[in-house]
Structures are given as C-alpha cells and as structure tokens.
C-alpha cells in the first residue's frame, strides 16, 4: 500500500510524526509532501528534526498568500505529484489551506482520500478552518475522527458510513514528548528567569483575533494587565499584524518571544500556571498535561476540554482576567482524546479499506 501524506502548517507536522512512525512500523510506502505553507524554520524544520519525521519527499515551496492564491497554487502543483505517485490513499490532516488543496486535487483525480481529524466543527462560518474542514470531510472517502463528538457531527451530516473513530494522533505524540522532557528544566524558564508555576504561556494567531487592529490591541491590553508574566510565543502572523498597526506585544506583564520547538513548548506548558491561547492543538495539549487553559475565542471544537472544566472560553478583558485567576479545575481521568495509539489505528484502517 502506498500513502501520500500532504502537510504544510505547523500543527500538521505534529500530527504527521506518529503517522510516519506507524507507517514505517507497518512497512507501508509513505510519501511526504510539504506544501510550503509554513516555511519559517521554527514553524517547520524544527518539527521534522525534533519529532524524527523523515524529510519531505516533495516540497512545493508555495509560501504565503491570500486564501485563493495560496490554495490555488498548491492545487495546481499537487495534480502532478499525485499522478507521479499514484497512491492508494491521499492522507490529509486537520483544516488548513494545505488540507483543502490536497483534498480537491485528490478527488478530482480519483485517488482515494482519507481525512485525519475529521468531524470537528466550530459552527463559526467566519473561520477559514471551518470551510476547510467541512469541505474536506464531504470530499473524503474515509473520515478518521478523533472523538465521539466528531463522530456525531459526521453522522448528522450524513457521513456515518464512511467515518471511523480512531482517537487523536496528537495524544500519541504528546505523551511521548511529555515523557521525554520529564525531569528536565524548561529552556524558556531558564532563558527568561521565570519562576515555575508563576507565569502563563500564550499563543494568539487566529485571523479572527489578529486581523482587526482593535481586536488585537484589546487582547494585548488584556494580557498585559494580568497579575503574572504572560509569555506570548508569537507566530509570524501576529508579529506582522502588530507591527503594521503599531501594537506593542511586549507591554506590562506581556512578553513576546519567538515560537518554541515542540519539546520546549511542552516543557514550558508543564512549568506554567496556565495557558492562554486561540490554538486548537494547545487547548488539547494543556488538557492532556492537566494544565488549566483559557481560550480566547467565542467557541471551541474541543468541547470536551470545556465540559471537563479544564478550559474556559473568554473574549473580553474582564473574561480573560477572571478565567486565568479561576480556582484549579477538578482532577479527572477522562480520556476523550484516546489512548495514544491512534496512528496505528489510522494505518490499520487504511490497510483494511484498501484491501
Ligand atoms: C495556518 C492555518 C491555521 C493553523 C495555523 C497554525 C489556514 C487557513 N490557517 O494559519 O488553521 O492554525 O496555520 O500555525 O491554513 N508566515 C510567516 N512564515 C511562515 C508562515 C506564515 O511569516 O512560515 C506569516 C505570513 O505573513 C503569512 C501569515 O503568517 O501571510 C499567515 O500564514 P498562513 O499560512 O496563511 O496562515 P496561519 O496564520 O499560519
């Protein structure tokens, strides 16, 4: 069996790591295509290096652009790649423009399409990711869902027969990295002279939070007035938008810092008193590490983190301040994101359906 994985953005490299390992263990042919959506070394190369992912077999070098230009450039380039490799499966990950481009190219060329992390919904049609995930699920031949809630969404859209609950591959990689950094001090704590348990780790990069200067200024002001230091691991998008609008990302309690490699991020989160984010992956990682999370969005796809009390949605300055100072959540041993063996199930499912 031959699988072509298409990835392009930071969270997809994390998801690719356990899949590449499981594919290798099963002895199947696995071709990795990097669209080039993320090209900064700290958003791309460090993940391949740290997580032991084989170098991409194909790199499209597409880079940044408007949604149409970026997605269209990938789409145009992928046709030839798929035809050259003639895969049994095209495997796409999550909800970025790289996901949608590969999905459209694969189905137009009649290559079977599998969507990993299928069935997530925010029901917010202003989010570019929401269109990407809905369109990809409906194009896919198999929807590989991370949670029961995702399976429910797929069923309610008429996709039950082609859906399979496999668990969350980010759990696989997170548990391995958590164990590998256990006992080693956080490089971020040492570099900035932070006191463990007395700072927050923050990431803000969503278009909804960065593109409107008033909204970005409001979030920066809210974070800058929190009691404890807030280390903003600043994605290039937020740096560019803040610079364009004259918004300071280092002010008061708020300290801007470059993005971290994955093991350093996990070590920093483990050492922190809490996470403040609009990232999907980080909400879940915080929960799996049992670190309280505050999510700067009106809704989340990862509803289990909220239902279990480890994540609070907060939008205004007052809501953010109240959420980060809330009492510690109730301990739980719930495991809505699987047992850390999702990638094996993905490969088994692809083998079964290919057969
Ligand atoms: C993309 C995904 C988002 C995901 C995020 C993870 C889409 C629509 N969005 O958002 O779902 O959560 O990745 O990080 O696909 N830039 C750089 N260097 C890079 C990459 C981007 O400087 O390596 C800057 C450019 O100014 C670019 C901007 O960031 O225009 C946005 O990048 P883009 O890839 O369009 O989307 P992300 O915000 O990264």
Boltz pocket constraint, residues with backbone or C-beta under 6 A from the ligand:
constraints:
  - pocket:
      binder: B
      contacts: [[A, 9], [A, 10], [A, 11], [A, 37], [A, 38], [A, 39], [A, 40], [A, 43], [A, 63], [A, 64], [A, 65], [A, 95], [A, 96], [A, 97], [A, 98], [A, 128], [A, 129], [A, 205], [A, 207], [A, 235], [A, 236], [A, 237], [A, 240]]
      max_distance: 6.0
